[in-house]
């Protein structure tokens, strides 16, 4: 009797929950877009050169006659490139984390934790040190694309290696993935140490940039160099969202639902490698964005990647823009490396997520 009495209520409850979740997702996406706009306005107003808000608005929508020559240079050649680069890097780091979590079906997967970022970093450091020596000819031929292409190759190699180690019989072990990620990170750090040992003083200063993370080197030229790699991942969002939703049920079930799982894996692996390589090439190692942003959003709006991935891109962009503005304020007139700030914020949040996942115990 109890089973037959409860059955008629199920069809009515499920649509309501789904509708509520979809409305929540739309609200979150709209709120994330507004947050990004507010963060962008705050970022261009933040810095040692005080630009009045009225003059800034006139410069952005008009001919810029309200700005002095110095303020115009600061706005167009310093703050706007930095804002655009921060938004792009934050978006791809967050989306990379969300895609990896969907691919490996584990909310704790992240490019920084499993060694993909380390692979990109070691390749970028090698490009810096060897770009004036053994690889000088290749560096001259590739131009601005030499560094992001090298970081992409490093990230792709690390991603393929990790997936090959952790996958057996068509199933990926997240424990094996994390342990392999530790090994890959240790090996990459060792090679990075060798590169540092061989570097001269100028190269050593450049390498320090990668280890701490910064948006201080943002230029329109660098943005144009990494934009194709970043656009590759962002363009993949509508291609992989439905497949990642199906993959939650398992690979066999996803195949029965019409998902080409192997094609999905290739798109995610190449897209994440390209995006993380580009992000490392221009901003250094910035951790925890890819794990904290998608995980928190998933708690609010649910697991559907069709809504989660766009919201993750917007929130990741807003987070890194805000973090960069804080880095310019907290220790002014000096500038705090953004990788330090994201680690200080992200590490405690990650611990809370771990405790929540394991029911409050270790």
N, C-alpha and C positions, 0 to 999 in steps of 0.2 A: 504493500500500500504506500509505503513511504517513497519507493522509487517511482511509482506511477504518479504520485501526487507532486513530486518535484519536477518531473520531466517537462510539463508544459511551460514552466517558468524559464527554462534555459534559453529557448529561442529569443525571448524578449530581453533577457539580461545581456546576452553577448553583443547584439548590435548597439545597445546603449553604451557599453564599455568601449567598444571600438569607436563609436562616434565621439565619445568624450575624449578618447586618446587622440583622435585626429584633430579635434578642436584644440586640444592642448598643444599638439605639435605645431599647428598654424600660429598659435599665440607665441610659442617659443621662437619660431623662425622670425616672426615679425619683431619680437622684442630683441632678438639677436642683431637684426639689421639696424634697429634704432640704436642699440648699444654701440655698434661699430661706427655709426655716424657720429655719435657723441664722443667716442674715444678719438676719432680722427680729428674732430674740431679741437678737442683738448690738446692733442699731440702737437698740432701746428702752432698752438698758442704757447707751448711750453718750451722754455729754453733761456739761455743767457741774454738773448736779444729780445726785448719786450716789444711785441707787435700788437698794436691795439686791435681789438676784435672788429671794430667798424672798418678799419683800414684793411684788415685781412679779408673780410667779406667782400669789400669793393674790389680787392685784387683778384679774388677767385672768380667773381662773376663779371667783372668789368675789365678795364684796360690796365689796372694796377697803378694808376697815376697817384693814388693816395699813399703809396709807399715810397720811402726813400730808396736810393739806389742800393744801399747796403741791405736794407730789409728785404728788398726784392730778391737779391742774391741769396740771402738766408732762406727765404721762403721757397724759391723755385729750385735752388741747387743743393739745399741741405735738408730742409724739413720735409718737403713733399716727396723726394726720393726715399727718405728714411721712412716716412709713413707708408708709402706704397710697398716698399720692401718688407717692412714689419708685418703688414697685413697679409702679403703673399706667403711669407714664411710661416706665420702663425696658422694660416688656413691649411697649408699643405702638411704641416706637422700634425695638426689635429686630425685631418682627414686620413693621413697615413696610419695613425693609431687606430682610428675607427675601422678602417678597412682590414688591418691586421687582426684586430679583435674579432671581426666577422669571419675572416678566412680561417683562423685557428679556433674559432668558437670558444674564445676565452677572453673575458673583459680585462685581463691584466697584460695582454700582449701589447707591445709597444716597440717601435724601431730603436729607441735608445736603450731599452732593457735587453733586447735580444741580439745586440751587436751590429745592427745595420748602420747606425750612426757612427760607430767605431770604424767600420769598414770604409765609410765615406770619408771620415776624418783622416785615416792613415793615407788614403789615396790623395787627398787634398794636400796633406803635408809633404808627401813625396813629390807632388807636382810643384810645390813651392821650392823645395830644396834642389830637385833635379832639373827644374825648368830652366835653370841657368847653366846647366852642365850637360849631363848625358842626354837629356831630353830637350835641349835648347832648340834644335831644328823643328821638332814636333810642336813645341810651344809657340814658335814664331809662325808656323803654318796655321795652327788653330786659333791664335789670337785670344780674344776674350773668352772663347769657348773652351780653352785648354783646361782651366781649373774646374768648371762645373762638369765637363765631360769626364775628367779623371775621378772626381768624387762620385759621379754616377756609376762608373765602372767598379769602384770599390764597394759601393752600396749594393749593386747588383750581385757582385761576387759573394758578398757576405750573405745576402738574402737566399741565393740559390744553395749555398753551402749549408745554411741552417735548415732550410726546408728538406734538403736531401738527408741530413742527419736525423731529423726529428720525425720523418714520415716513413712508416713501415706498413705494408699491406693496405695502402690507401688511407691510413689514419695517421694524424699528426699528434704526437704526444707533447702537450704543453710543458710538462716537466723536463723532458729531453730538450725541448726547444730552449727553455730558459738556461739549463745547464750548458748546452752548446753555445748559447749566447755569451755566457760568462767566459768560456774558453776562447771564443772568437774575439771578444773584447780584450782579454788578456794578451792574446797574440798580437792584435792590432796595436795595443798600447806599447808592446815591446818593440815593434817595428817603428812606431812613432818615436820612441826613445832613441833608436838608432839614427833616424833622420835628424832628430834634434842634435845628437852628438856630432853629426857631420855638417850641421848648418853653420853659416857664419853669423855675425852679430845681427845684420839686417834680416836675414832669414829667420833667426831665432825670435826676433820681435814679431815677425809675421806669423810664426807658428803659435806664439802665445795667444794671438787673436782667436785661433781655432779652439784652443783649450778652454777659453773663458766665454766665448760667444759675445757678439756685439753687432749692432747695426750701424756703427759709426762710419763704416766705409761705404755706405749706400751712395750710389750714383745711378744716373739714368742708363749709363753704359752697362753696369753690372746687372741692372734689372732686365735690360734687353737680352743679355747673355743667358740668364737663367729662366727667362719667361717661357721658352718652349718646353723645358723640362717640367716646370710647374703646371703649365697649361695641360700637359699630358695627363697628369693625375686628376686635375679638376674636370677635364673633359670626360674622364672615365666614370664619374659618379653616376650618371644615368645608365651607363652600360652594366654596372656591377651591382647596383642597389638591390634589384629584384633577386638576382642570383645569390647574394649574400643572405637575404631573408630566407630563401629556400635552403641554404646550406646549414641553417640552424638545426634543421631536422636530421642532418647527417648527409654524407655524400651520396649514398645509394638513394635516399629519398629525394634529394635534389635532382638527381638524374631522372627519376621517375616523373618529376614535375616539369621536365623539359629543359633543365639547366645544363649547359655544357660546362661541367665542373673544371675540366682541365684548361679550357679556354679562360674561364674565370680566374683560375690560379695564375695563369700567365699574365693576364691584364693587371691583376693586383700586384704581383711580384715586380713586374717591370715598372708599373706606375709608381709604386712606393719607392723603389730604388732610385728612379729618376728624380722624384720630388725630394727625397731625403738627401740625395747627392747634391742637388742644386741648393737646398737650404743650407747644408754644411758649407758649401763652397763660398757662399756670400755672407753667412751669419755665424759660422762656427758651430760648436756643439751646444745646443739648447735643449735641455731635458724636461721631461714630465708633461709637456704640453699635449703630446700624443696620447697619454694615458688618462690624465685628469679630466680634460674637457669632454671627450666622448663618454667616459664612464659617468660623470655627473649628469650629462644630458640624457643618457639612457635611463637613469633613475627617474627623471622628470617626465620624459615624453615617450618612453617605451623603446623597444628594440628595433622597430621598423627602420631599416636603413634608407628607405626612400625619403623619410623625413629627417632621420638622424644625420645623414651625411651633409646635406645643405646647412643644417643648423650648426653642426660641428665646424664647418668651414667658417661661418660667420663668427661664432664664438671664439674660435682659435685666433682668428684675425684680430678681433677686439682685444682679447687677452694680451697678445704680444704687443699691440700698439700701446695699451695702458702700461704694461710692464716697462716698455722702452721709455715712456714719459716719466715713470717713477725713477728709472735709472738716472735720468738727467736731473732729477730734483733732489733725491735723497742725500747725495754727497756733493752737491754743487759747491764750487765750480768744477769739480772733478766729475767723472761719469762712472757709475757702477756697471761692470759687465753684466749683460742681461742674462747670461747663463747662470750666474751666481744667484740672481733674484728668483728666477724660475725654479732653481733647485731648492732654495730656502722655502719657497711657498709650496712647491709640488711634493717634496719629500714627506712632510707631515701629512698632507692630504692622501698620499699613496699609502702611508702606514694605516690611516683611518680606514681606507678602502679595504686593505688586507684584513684588518680586524673585523670589519663588517662582514666580509666574505666568509670568514672562519668563525663567525658567531661570537666575536669578542675575545677569542683565545688565540694563542700562538701555536 
